[in-house]
Amino acid sequence: MKYTGPTYRPPYEANSLLLQVTVGCTHNKCKFCTMYKDTKFSIESLEQIEKDLEESSTLYGDVKRVFLVNGDAFVLSAKRLKPIAKLIIQYFPNVEVITMYASINNIKSKTDQELKELCDLRINDLWIGTETGHEETLEYMNKGFSLKDSYEQLERLNKTGIRHIDILIFGGAGRGKGIDNAIANAKLINASKPLGVSITTMGAFGDSQLAADVEKGIFVPATELEVLEEQKKMIELIEVETIYLGIHGINTVTFDAQLPKDKGKAIKLVDDTIAKMNDEFLNSVPERHSI
C-alpha cells in the first residue's frame, strides 16, 4: 500500500481500509490547521490505486468500508472518482460505503446528477469540514466558503442520498462567544440533518496562523469552562436525530450519544466533569497537542 506524507482519518474510521487517492489538501489555508502545511497536493494515478486495491484484497479479504485519503479527496471530479469507485467494487464486491473527507466547495463543484451517480457507486457517506455554523467564525477560519454555501450544499447531499457527518469545532469562536457558536452550530445541524456530528476542540498548534494570531492577541482562546458550556448548549439545542461523535483525543469530555434521545445523559456527563475540575483549570486554556 502506498501512502505519501502524513495520512489522517477520523477516529471512527480505524477499521476502514485506507486507500490513497490524493496527497495533501487543495485548500491548505485554514487558520487552525497544520496537517498538510508542508505537503504539496497531488493526485494518485489510477494504476497505483489498482495496485493498492489488488494488494489489500489479498491482505484483508472482504472489506465493507473504504476511506479515501487524504485531506479533501472529494475534490476529485466525478469523472475521476467514478473509475476509482468501480475499481473498489471490482476488488471488494461487498463494499457498502466509500467515504472520505470533503469540503463544502468539493460538493459545490459537482452537479446533482454527478452526486447521484457517485452515490449509486457507493460513495454514499462523507466527512464534511463544516467547522462552524457561526458566520463570523467561519470567515475568520478562512475555509473558503460561506455559511450560505454550507446550508445549500449539505441540503444538496440530502437530496441526492449521500449521508454526511459534519465536523464542528468547540471553542472555534474564541473567548466570550462560545454560546453564540453553540446556538449557530445547533441551527446548522437541525437544518442539515446529518447522519452524525463529529466534534473536535480548537487548539493553536505549531506554526499555524491561529497560533500567530493568539500570540498577537488577535484571537483569544476560550477557557475550558467556556468550551464545556458550549458543548452543553449545543447538545441541548439539537432537535433532529443524529449521532454525536465526540471521541477524539483533543476533547476534554469524550463520548458518543444518540441525539436527541441521550441528551439528558450527555449533558449530565459534561456537568459531572465540570464538577470534578478545579477553578484554576476551568478558567485556563489547556494546551492541546493535535487536531
C-alpha positions in Angstrom: 0.0 0.0 0.0 1.3 3.4 -0.9 1.0 6.4 1.5 2.7 9.7 0.9 3.4 12.1 3.7 1.1 12.4 6.7 -2.1 10.4 6.5 -5.1 11.3 8.6 -8.5 9.8 9.1 -11.3 10.2 11.6 -11.0 8.1 14.8 -14.2 6.3 13.7 -12.5 5.0 10.5 -9.9 3.0 12.5 -11.2 -0.3 11.0 -11.8 1.0 7.4 -9.4 0.3 4.5 -7.4 3.5 3.9 -6.9 4.0 0.1 -4.7 6.8 -1.1 -6.3 8.7 -4.0 -4.8 12.2 -3.3 -1.9 13.6 -1.3 -2.3 16.7 0.9 -5.1 19.2 0.8 -6.1 21.6 -2.0 -7.2 24.4 0.2 -4.5 24.2 2.9 -5.3 27.7 4.2 -7.4 27.1 7.3 -6.1 29.3 10.1 -6.1 26.5 12.7 -4.7 23.6 10.6 -1.1 22.4 10.1 -2.0 18.9 9.0 -0.8 19.3 5.4 1.2 22.5 5.7 4.4 21.1 4.2 2.7 18.6 1.8 2.3 19.5 -1.9 -1.1 18.5 -3.2 -1.1 15.8 -5.9 -3.4 13.1 -7.3 -2.6 9.4 -7.2 -2.6 7.6 -10.5 -5.3 5.1 -11.3 -2.7 2.5 -11.9 -1.3 2.8 -8.4 -4.7 2.8 -6.9 -5.5 -0.5 -8.6 -2.2 -1.9 -7.3 -3.1 -0.9 -3.8 -6.6 -2.5 -4.2 -5.1 -5.7 -5.5 -2.7 -5.9 -2.6 -5.3 -5.0 0.0 -7.7 -7.6 -1.4 -5.2 -10.3 -0.7 -4.4 -8.9 2.8 -7.9 -8.1 4.1 -10.4 -10.2 2.3 -14.0 -9.0 2.5 -14.0 -5.2 3.1 -17.2 -3.3 3.8 -16.0 0.2 4.3 -13.2 2.2 2.4 -11.9 5.6 3.4 -10.2 7.6 0.7 -7.3 9.7 1.8 -6.0 12.4 2.1 -7.2 15.9 3.1 -10.2 16.6 0.8 -10.3 13.6 -1.5 -13.7 14.6 -2.7 -12.0 17.5 -4.5 -11.6 14.9 -7.3 -14.0 15.4 -10.1 -16.8 12.9 -10.6 -15.0 11.8 -13.8 -12.0 10.8 -11.6 -14.0 9.4 -8.7 -16.3 7.1 -10.7 -13.5 4.8 -12.1 -12.0 4.6 -8.6 -15.3 3.5 -7.1 -15.7 1.0 -9.9 -12.3 -0.5 -9.1 -13.1 -0.7 -5.4 -16.3 -2.6 -6.2 -14.4 -4.8 -8.5 -11.9 -5.9 -5.8 -14.4 -5.7 -2.9 -17.9 -6.6 -4.3 -19.4 -6.4 -0.8 -18.2 -2.9 0.0 -21.1 -0.9 1.5 -19.6 2.5 2.0 -16.9 4.5 0.2 -16.2 7.7 2.2 -13.6 10.4 2.6 -13.0 14.0 3.9 -14.8 16.7 1.9 -15.1 20.4 1.8 -18.3 22.3 1.1 -16.6 23.6 -2.1 -16.0 20.0 -3.2 -19.8 19.4 -3.2 -20.4 22.8 -4.9 -18.2 21.8 -7.9 -20.4 18.7 -8.7 -23.8 18.6 -10.4 -26.8 17.0 -8.8 -26.6 14.2 -11.4 -22.9 13.6 -10.6 -23.7 13.4 -6.9 -26.4 10.8 -7.6 -24.1 8.8 -9.8 -21.4 8.8 -7.1 -24.0 7.7 -4.5 -25.0 4.8 -6.8 -21.4 3.8 -6.9 -21.4 3.6 -3.1 -19.8 6.9 -2.4 -22.7 7.4 -0.1 -21.1 8.9 3.1 -18.8 12.0 3.5 -17.0 13.6 6.4 -17.6 17.4 5.8 -15.3 20.0 7.3 -18.1 22.5 8.1 -16.3 23.6 11.3 -18.9 26.1 12.5 -22.4 27.5 11.8 -21.3 30.9 13.1 -20.8 33.2 10.2 -18.1 35.5 11.8 -16.1 32.5 13.0 -16.3 30.7 9.6 -15.0 33.8 7.9 -12.1 34.1 10.4 -11.2 30.4 9.9 -10.6 31.1 6.2 -12.4 28.0 5.0 -13.0 29.4 1.5 -16.8 29.1 1.6 -19.7 31.0 3.2 -22.3 29.9 5.7 -24.9 30.1 3.0 -22.8 27.7 1.0 -22.9 25.2 3.9 -26.7 25.3 4.2 -27.2 24.9 0.4 -24.6 22.2 -0.2 -25.5 20.0 2.7 -29.1 20.1 1.5 -27.9 19.0 -1.9 -26.3 16.0 -0.4 -29.5 15.1 1.4 -31.5 15.4 -1.8 -29.1 13.1 -3.7 -28.9 10.5 -1.0 -25.4 11.0 0.3 -25.2 10.8 4.1 -22.8 13.3 5.8 -21.0 13.6 9.1 -20.5 17.3 9.9 -17.2 18.2 11.7 -17.6 21.0 14.2 -15.1 22.7 16.5 -15.9 23.7 20.1 -14.1 26.9 21.1 -13.9 27.9 17.4 -15.4 31.4 18.0 -12.9 32.2 20.8 -13.3 33.9 24.2 -16.8 35.1 25.1 -18.5 33.7 22.0 -19.0 30.0 22.9 -22.7 30.2 23.4 -23.2 32.1 20.2 -21.2 29.4 18.4 -23.3 26.6 20.1 -26.5 28.2 19.0 -25.3 28.7 15.4 -23.9 25.1 15.3 -27.2 23.6 16.5 -29.1 25.7 14.0 -27.0 24.3 11.2 -27.3 20.7 12.5 -31.1 21.0 12.8 -31.3 22.3 9.2 -28.8 19.9 7.6 -29.9 16.8 9.4 -26.5 15.0 9.3 -26.0 11.3 10.0 -23.6 12.4 12.6 -21.8 15.3 14.2 -18.1 14.9 14.8 -16.6 17.1 17.4 -13.1 18.5 17.9 -11.8 21.3 20.1 -9.9 24.4 18.9 -6.2 24.4 19.6 -3.4 26.7 18.5 -0.8 24.4 17.1 2.8 24.9 16.0 3.2 27.4 13.2 -0.5 27.7 12.3 -1.8 31.2 11.6 -4.1 30.7 14.6 -1.1 30.3 16.9 0.4 33.5 15.5 -2.9 35.3 16.0 -3.1 34.1 19.6 0.5 35.4 20.2 -0.6 38.8 18.8 -3.8 38.9 20.7 -5.9 38.9 17.6 -7.6 35.6 18.7 -8.3 35.0 22.4 -9.0 31.3 23.0 -12.0 30.2 25.0 -11.4 29.0 28.6 -12.1 25.3 29.4 -15.3 26.2 31.2 -16.5 28.1 28.1 -15.8 25.2 25.9 -17.7 22.8 28.2 -20.6 25.2 28.5 -20.7 25.5 24.7 -20.7 21.7 24.4 -23.7 21.5 26.7 -25.7 24.3 25.0 -25.2 22.8 21.5 -26.3 19.3 22.7 -29.3 20.9 24.5 -30.4 22.6 21.2 -30.1 19.7 18.8 -33.6 18.6 17.8 -33.0 16.2 14.9 -31.9 12.6 15.1 -28.2 12.4 14.7 -25.2 10.6 16.2 -23.0 12.7 18.4 -19.4 11.6 17.8 -17.2 13.1 20.5 -14.5 10.5 21.0 -11.3 12.4 20.0 -8.1 12.8 21.9 -8.3 16.6 21.8 -11.7 16.8 23.6 -11.9 17.0 27.4 -15.2 15.1 27.7 -15.2 12.2 25.2 -18.4 10.2 24.5 -20.8 9.1 21.8 -24.5 9.7 22.0 -27.7 9.2 20.0 -29.4 12.6 20.0 -31.8 13.8 21.0 -32.6 10.6 22.8 -29.4 10.7 25.0 -29.5 14.4 25.5 -30.0 14.3 29.3 -27.3 11.8 29.9 -24.9 13.7 27.7 -25.4 17.0 29.5 -25.1 15.3 32.9 -21.8 13.8 31.8 -20.4 17.2 31.0 -21.9 18.7 34.2 -20.3 15.9 36.3 -16.9 16.6 34.6 -17.1 20.3 35.4 -17.9 19.5 39.0 -14.7 17.4 39.3 -12.4 20.1 37.9 -10.9 22.9 40.0 -11.5 26.6 39.1 -7.9 27.1 38.1 -8.2 24.5 35.3 -11.7 25.6 34.2 -10.6 29.2 33.9 -7.4 28.3 31.9 -6.7 27.5 28.3 -5.2 24.0 28.3 -2.5 23.2 25.8 -3.7 20.8 23.1 -1.3 18.8 21.0 -3.3 17.5 18.0 -6.2 18.5 15.8 
